[in-house]
Amino acid sequence: MTMTRVSYHPRPYLLDLPHLALSRLSSYREAIIVDFEKDCSNIVLVADGIPRGMQIVPDIVVGASLPDRIGQVMDKLARMIEFYNAGHHLNPLPEPVKVLV
């Protein structure tokens, strides 16, 4: 009896994280990208063309108003920039930095 080996090669596909996909959308080397979703917001801090900080910001309450959501995201953005700049004294984010929404 002869055995034949059969190889199965499924078609490859990519599964990407939303934060990394967002970071590839920008042509800027330094930028902050904010994506507002239904129940949360995604924030990506890109420095030197590399995503350096990523955060998901859940809504404060279900159905929060847009001004409330923007205020919450701005608070998280300020903290992310402060944290990044504290660890990168020689190469902080430039001011002003592009914010892509």
Number of C-alpha atoms within 10 A of each C-alpha: 3 4 5 6 6 6 6 6 6 6 5 6 6 5 7 9 8 13 20 13 12 20 24 13 10 15 9 16 14 19 24 26 22 23 16 16 11 11 14 16 18 19 26 27 24 23 19 12 15 15 20 13 16 18 16 15 17 16 19 13 10 10 10 12 11 10 9 13 21 14 11 16 23 13 11 16 20 11 12 20 16 14 12 18 15 12 10 11 9 8 12 14 21 11 6 7 12 15 13 15 10
